[in-house]
Structure formats: C-alpha cells, structure tokens
Amino acid sequence: TYINKRQKHTTMSSKQEKMRTPLVATAFNVVKGGLQSVLDTPLTHGVTYNSKTKGRVAVNYKEKSAPPADIIAKIELAINQLIVDNKPVSVNVFPRADAESKYGETIYDKMRAPETVTELTILEITGWNINAVKPGEFLKTTGELGGIKILRSNFREKKEELEVAFEVYPPGEKATALLAELKLTAGVKKVVKKDLAKVTAENRADVLLTTLKSLLSKAATPTTLTADEEAEFLAAALDSLNAVRNSSYAAGFSAGKVAK
C-alpha cells in the first residue's frame, strides 16, 4: 500500500486502517522476507490486516502444489530467528525516482504505486526485505515483535498464489514459549536421524524420552518446570518429534526398524 503525503491517495480501507499497528505493519515485512528467502517468491500480491496482532500475506507462487508442512515450518523458524537476531528496521522517505534508481523493482508489490505518487517510504531490514510501504509507525527492531506464529497457509493454483496467515505474539510468556518450542523442534531435526538409528521396537519409548529430556534441558524455557509441566512439555515435544519423524528429515519406521 502507498500514500503520497502531498496528495490524499491511499489504497487501504478505513477498516484496515483501524487495525494497522506498528506490530503487524512491521511483521508483514518480516513474513514477506521469510517467504522470499525460503520459497524465492519476490512478488507480493497483497497484505490484509485481520486484527491488531493478526494478518495475511499473499505472494506469487507458481508451483503446482502447496508447499509441504516442513517447508512452512522452515519459514516460521527463519522468521523467528530473525526476531531473535533483533535486526534493525530502517524506514526512510525518498523521491520516487531516487528510490527506484537505488533499489529497483524489488521495492514493489504486485500493485505498483500510482504515477501520481512522487515520494516513497522504504522499509528495509538489511539482508532480509526491502519494500515500499504506507507511511506510518513501525518497530525499531525485529526483536520488538516477540514471536510470529504461522496459523495456516492457503494455496490457490489458478491464481498462482500462496497466502500465509500469521499472528504476532508480543514480547512476553506466549512469545517465549513459541521461541522455546521452535528451538526444540530445530534441535529435534538435527538429532532425529541419529537417534532413530538406535531405535528398536523394544527400546523406542526409552530412546525417545531420553532424546526429548536432553532437548528440553537445552530449550529456552522461561522458568524451571514442575514435574507436571515437564510432562506436558514432553508430550508436546513428542508430537513435534513425530511430525519431524514422518517428514523428509527421517525415513520413519518399518516393522520396528528404521527404513533406510
């Protein structure tokens, strides 16, 4: 979306305007960058504000099928790693000709700025995303986002479009728990092949439990867990491990043995 400070032109509806917050406005560019880096989707079809913490990003996607769950998980992990890295978010206003000369066509979504727009506001997260945006308030760093959870994705083959819905978890317990879960899942992906190689039908439960406890000790959990909380955390982690085990990161089981 764009606006010219010298003209009353905007493509954002009043309803969308009311839901616009620095949190989600910044998150759009973080999510866009994640989609670009993992899927190579430089063209954004559009963005939608659903609430003051939720939004949707639709990008051009020319594949014949939707990206699998492990790829969506990879995007979510990359997005949240950027948040943990606490990268600066710079916002600057340029004459349109200067912005286009400096950054090229990569600053535009599918809907280009009308020719009447003479100034562009450029948001840049170095090495991640550069975009012409609607002037307004944005966060100063990616770390201020807390965490971003991908809620779902919707693939529309005829439109060559992939839409990703997300929710921003501001800094706090919910964001900390999300980052801990993602760190655990990333750890699972690294060790799952090695640990599954040790598994037999008889020792499966013991090996998985030992692996999960090891990962739990390394996870960025906000507090020391009680026995009940640890059991709940391990149960959630086991679900994550099963999801990873059934993905391309592990071959899975066949008659109590690891498939080669």
Residue pairs with C-beta under 8 A, 6 or more apart in sequence:
1 10
1 11
1 12
1 47
1 111
1 133
1 134
2 9
2 10
2 11
2 113
2 114
2 117
2 120
2 132
2 133
2 134
3 9
3 10
3 117
3 134
3 135
4 116
4 117
4 118
4 119
5 119
5 135
6 118
6 119
7 116
7 117
9 114
9 116
9 117
10 17
10 134
11 111
12 20
12 134
16 48
16 49
19 49
19 50
19 51
19 52
20 49
20 134
20 136
21 52
21 53
22 136
22 137
22 138
22 139
23 52
23 53
23 139
23 144
23 145
23 168
23 170
24 49
24 52
24 53
24 54
24 55
24 168
25 133
25 134
25 136
25 137
25 138
26 89
26 123
26 138
26 139
26 142
26 144
26 145
27 55
27 145
27 148
27 166
27 168
28 47
28 55
28 57
29 89
29 123
29 125
29 129
29 131
29 133
30 79
30 82
30 83
30 125
30 128
30 129
30 142
30 145
30 148
31 55
31 57
31 79
31 148
31 164
31 166
32 44
32 57
32 59
32 129
32 131
33 79
33 82
33 125
33 128
33 129
34 75
34 76
34 78
34 79
34 82
35 41
35 57
35 59
35 75
35 162
35 164
36 42
36 59
36 129
37 78
37 128
38 71
38 74
38 75
38 78
39 59
39 61
39 67
39 71
39 75
39 162
41 59
41 60
41 61
41 162
42 60
42 106
43 59
43 60
43 109
43 110
44 57
44 58
44 59
44 60
44 109
44 110
44 131
45 58
45 59
45 60
45 109
45 110
45 159
45 161
46 57
46 58
46 109
46 110
46 111
47 55
47 56
47 57
47 58
47 109
48 55
48 56
48 58
49 55
50 56
50 165
53 167
53 168
53 169
53 170
54 151
54 165
54 166
54 167
54 168
55 165
55 166
56 163
56 164
56 165
56 166
57 163
57 164
57 166
58 161
58 162
58 163
58 164
59 161
59 162
59 163
59 164
60 110
60 160
60 161
61 67
61 155
61 160
61 161
61 162
62 160
64 157
65 155
65 157
66 153
66 155
66 162
67 153
67 155
67 162
68 247
68 248
69 243
69 247
70 244
70 247
70 248
70 249
72 150
72 153
72 164
73 185
75 150
75 164
76 148
76 149
76 150
76 182
77 182
77 185
77 186
79 148
79 150
80 147
80 148
80 178
80 179
80 182
82 125
82 128
82 142
83 142
83 143
83 145
83 146
83 147
83 148
83 179
84 143
84 179
85 142
85 143
86 141
86 142
86 143
87 125
87 126
87 127
87 128
87 141
87 142
87 143
88 125
88 126
88 140
88 141
89 123
89 124
89 125
89 138
89 139
89 140
89 141
89 142
90 123
90 124
90 125
90 126
91 121
91 122
91 123
91 124
91 133
91 138
92 121
92 122
92 124
93 119
93 120
93 121
93 122
93 135
94 102
94 119
94 120
94 122
95 118
95 119
95 120
96 113
96 117
96 118
96 119
96 120
99 107
99 120
99 122
99 132
100 107
100 120
103 122
103 130
106 130
107 120
107 122
107 130
107 131
107 132
108 132
109 131
109 132
113 120
113 132
120 132
121 132
121 133
121 134
121 135
122 130
122 131
122 132
122 133
123 129
123 130
123 131
123 133
123 138
124 130
124 131
125 142
139 145
144 171
145 168
145 170
145 171
146 168
146 169
146 170
146 171
146 172
146 174
146 175
147 168
147 169
147 174
147 175
147 176
147 178
147 179
148 166
148 167
148 168
148 169
149 166
149 167
149 169
149 178
150 164
150 165
150 166
151 165
151 166
151 167
152 164
152 165
153 162
153 163
153 164
153 165
154 162
154 163
154 164
154 165
155 161
155 162
155 163
156 162
156 163
169 175
169 178
173 222
176 220
176 222
177 222
179 220
180 219
180 220
180 221
180 222
181 219
181 236
181 240
183 218
183 219
183 220
184 215
184 216
184 219
184 237
184 240
185 240
185 244
187 215
187 218
187 219
188 211
188 215
188 237
188 240
188 241
188 244
189 244
189 249
191 211
191 215
192 211
192 241
192 244
192 245
192 249
192 250
193 249
193 250
195 207
195 208
195 211
196 245
196 250
196 251
196 253
196 258
197 258
198 207
199 207
199 208
199 253
199 258
200 256
200 257
201 256
201 257
204 256
208 238
208 241
209 234
211 241
212 234
212 237
212 238
212 241
213 234
215 237
216 225
216 230
216 233
216 234
216 237
221 233
225 233
244 250
245 252
245 253
246 252
250 258
251 258
251 259
251 260
252 258
252 259
253 259
